[in-house]
Each structure stands twice: as structure tokens, then as C-alpha cells.
Amino acid sequence: MTTEREKTTAPADPTAPAGQAATGRSAKRAVFGRLSWGLADQAASSLSNFAVGVYVARSLGVSAFGVFSLAWVTYGVVLNVSRGLATDPLVVRFSGVPQATWRGAVVRSTGTALGVGTVIGAACLVAGPAVGGRVGPAFAVLGVVLPGLLLQDAWRFSFFAAGAGRKAFLNDVVWCVALVPAMVVADRVGSVAAFVLAWGASAAVAAAFGCLQSGIRPRMTGARGWLREQRDLGYRYLVENVSLSGASQLRAYGLGAIVGVGAVGSVRGAELLLGPFLALLMGLSLVTVPEAARVLRQAPHRLGKFCLLLGGGQAGAALLWGAALLLMPDRLGELVLGTVWHSASQLIVPVTLSVAGAGLGTGAAAGLRALGAARRSLRCQLLASVCYVGGGLGGAALAGTVGSAWGVAAATVGSSAVWWLQLRSALRERRRDTICEVRTS
């Protein structure tokens, strides 16, 4: 009876279409707002990372900056571990949920991130004195600051899961502001350990501010329960994230061994040319999974289209950026990269195709994560990592630096196709399961 009454009265209501259109426009504005805050947050994060790198390099010189970079790379690996276990399951399962549910999950998720930082930080504290030299003190200090670094990152993802990107942006701004006096003090000390401490201590300030923003205190005692509840996702995401960062490192080390260190610099120079777009890609990645999860809950039949628009838009933007780089005058390129420009400019086309392929695959990856299809996404990521290393090193052996770039481009585009095939299969499987549930009920 209710259904019939709705069918007969809805057309007679002259305000219904306008109301529906207004609701649609409001929803689109909300999505655009969340995406905008993701870009703003990534811009603040990328700017601070760039400023820290330049400041430390200019203050310490090449060899000491290399020691700082080792600490930075180690932090990147640990960060991927924390995200896989703590925040990736959070954004998949607790995006757009009721506030009370979100708060309960964040208490345990941030506690898990804090626990990862504490455990691995303790290992760094032990390893630092054993390593000794100039590297040892830097790693010992990294062990002290890791909990604050990982907690600050966990707040970012927690806020985006709640659709509060503005809070994530504000938290990164607080980190940037705290970095300024910390770096000035570190410059007066003049050691690598001082700069690592300044970088990590300023992150701890932002992490504490995150507690004030959310009104939540992380509980490390909830980490065991969180890992147990999310083990079907967390451990697979852990392998995904570590394989992704590990593949990049293996390709860089292998390229240096096969062709030479200069080849690594050329590839890095070409990637720097795409730096602004890569920052855009990373900024969107903060919100793509939460948004895909919201689409799945509100309009599951639109998830495939949403992912296609997301991936296609990123791929198209990358191709446009690459085309603009091809038109860049040599004088401007030399102003940006100096002598690296001449070798890096030869890699613009394959590196652009690599980024476009990665952007296209990101749309499918967001869909798989929103569906909670961790087994499928893990399979895709492991295949993509193997292809990335194989294409990069195989191409280097055959045709040097240019061959490596083209090998990676082919591997990335091919891997993107695999991501989309897996998403299509996952969507079909979900539709089939939904139909079976309806029939049995």
C-alpha cells in the first residue's frame, strides 16, 4: 500500500523534481568539497616535504643529506606498514558511517598506528648504536620520533574517512608551522640527528593537535583487537603497500647497478617534472577510497562509473601535463633541473605514460578497496610490482635508461588493465550475490 501511494502521489508533487535536483547538486558539491580538501592537504604535505629536503640538503651537504635520506626512506617503508594495518582498513570500512561508530574505530586504528611506531621505533633505537658512524644516531632519533610521525598520518586518514578533510588540512598546516622554528634550531646544531629530531618533533605537535581536533585519545590496548578484526584486510594491505614501495626501491638500485647512478638521477629528474601532477594524484588518493565506499553504500550500481570517471580523469590529466612538458623550452627546463634536464627530457613520454597508466589503475584500485576485495587487490598489486621491477630492469639491460623508462611504462599500462579486469569481476560477483540474497529472502 505504501509503495502504491508513493507512486501515485509523487508525480503530483510539483516540488519533487526540483527537490531531487537540488539534492543531487548538493551531493555533487559535497563530493567536490571533499576532493578539494584532499588536494589542499596534499599540497601542504608535499610543500613541507619539499622544503625540508631542500633546507637539509643546503645545510648539511651531499653526504650528510644522504644519511638523512636513509632515515626518510626508512620512515616511508614504516609508514606503508602502518597504513596497511591501521588506516587502510579504517577508510574502507568506516567511511561515511555514524559518528559513534567512526569514533570507536578511530580509537583502535590510531592506537594501532601508535603501536606500530612504538615497536619499530624501539627496534631503531636498538639498531642505531649497533650501526654506529653517522647513520647510527640518525636511526636512533628516528626511533624516538616514529610514534608521533605515524600518529599524525593516521589522523589525516581518520579525518578523510569522516569526510572532514578540512581538519586534515589544518593538521598538516600545524605541522608546517611547527617545522619552521624546529628547523632553525636544528640548523644551529648542524647534525643529521638534530634535523631528524626537528622533523619528527614537529610532527608530534601536529599529532597532539589531532587529539584535540577529534576529542579522541588513541588506545594502544585496542591494537590487538583491531588487528584481529581487520586481519582479512589489514595483512593483505600490508603486503600491498610494502611491495609497492619495495618495487620502486629495487628498480632504482638495479638501474644504478646496470646503467649507473646517473641513470637514477635522470629518471628522478623526469619524475620531478611531473611532480605537480603526482602531488595531485596523491592528494586524490586520500579521498578516492572513502568516496568510493560512500558511493557503494548509497548507490552501488554507480560504483563502476564512478571509478571509470576517476581513473579516466587522472589519466587524461597526466597526458595533458606530459604534452605541456614536451612543449617546454630547453631554457626553462635547464632553469628547473640544470644539467639534468637534457637526459631527463628524453624520458618525458614514457614517464608520462607510466603516470597515466597508474592514474587509470587508481580508479579500479579504489573500487576494489571499497568492495573490500583485498584478495583481488593484493593479487593485482603483487603482479604490478613484479612487472614494474621486471620491465624497469629488463628494459635497462636492453636499452639503458630509456629502455628502463619504456619498460616501466609498458608494465604500468598492462597492470592497469589487470586492475580493471579484477574490478569488473568483483562487481559481477557482488551483483550475483545480491540477486541470490534477494531471491532467498
Steps between C-alpha positions, in 0.01 A plus 500: 500500500782740583669432168181566304434824686851622431463421131172689467586806707860560386417629150236733640753673724641787293791549736633146480715534187649825620566349840668198347711721274598714796596188694711382206675834473560505874653151488728600212611810687576287805713261294680791332564656840651182640721455192612863525604457862693189402695699241559785743623260767738328260628838381586596859665161562699504174611858556630423847683187379658695215604783731652260753699321228637822352580654840682190627693456175617860501589487869685168520648427158482191282629222728309609811189550292542141384487386862185705556351347183560150638297592806233652276477188282478280810214714626324452165514121533376511861224739394376245246496236772292726725256590226447139398425385855329806646354760264429316173243269666359808677423692181355189332261399778434818696458775238165674520383297802322646807717719722498261795612210281775711346630614838519146632694387194736799510590435864631156403638593158710791628606282793623243248700765312649617828584140588673439165707815554592394852604145407701591190632810675639281778672286235658814350618607845677165541637496145633858511789446744579166334534664158708789637672757282293786363202278421455357851399820685255592224326162527495518880325837486264368231399232748403770749285700257334217304192473729418869450560483124268201454230639728495828306449308175227290660305813593505612135335181379260493794373848416458416132306185593260728690477739205680769703785578261519854637625361830767294325618809313511705820700226670761506222515879520576472873785261414635749244489786752672289768770401250628856459647563848600134532709515182662826605613342827622187317701717261685653795587153631607391153463120527286249313350375826391854589314536171330161541395601851369837380301336221351235729436728798301743286291204377437406864361850557254445215417152633413650839291763326314218324392369840355844579328523161328165534456482875635145477789341687661209315508176697790268426320234702242485221762416237479124552123500460522725193756276330290194578179657366663641187737212426317412177590847365791627707761235427424500128519879488828479690650277231354725228650818643842353576523335157418833336776693676740205478458471123594865455812455711605181319461667162710797613778281645498270197507789254798648682683168487424431132533847346650720771399747768451770236213299353321508834543878505356531148192298591457698820530822300225391261280410796563843653368657179173320569521595868199737506279239337631225730407722796151526348486122464608446861252759623214326323614164637421625851132528417436257213448193719271678752299647211475163326383347828229767527386433141483128578277561802274760341481392133690172441399484133701819438831375642637382164420829330647697790827304481518540121453876521756517779766296320430641155514857628838444664642328192378779273645768726838321504508486121422872477775580750748288304404676176569834668843376612587403143438862399720636778798702366844361582589825676214458745581133551861582583381763746298234683736200485833642392722252316259215581245645257668365183486136610168531684323661203556182297286309749196729507285285268550161673482651850177681405351175372604332827323764707193490274484121537535530876223761510268278298571206728435711809132520410467121493709465817267736686204289393660175615586648837151640544364151430739355756639266232840483667594170338442638152682828569794315656525280193500808275758685708742209517473451123546874443810507722659202324426651159634838613833356613523262205415765241731758655802273534437303181471824304818631662692188395376531141507876439638685802314782670248557220431127480435487872250787475313333215503167681339658803243677279399172335482325837286775654250517213473120492451484877225762474309267267528222759363732773195573285439135414505416869261786582258382232509148641448630854200711395343204319555281804336756727199538270462122485515470878247781541256331262538170686430673833187664361370172360562304819335767715 
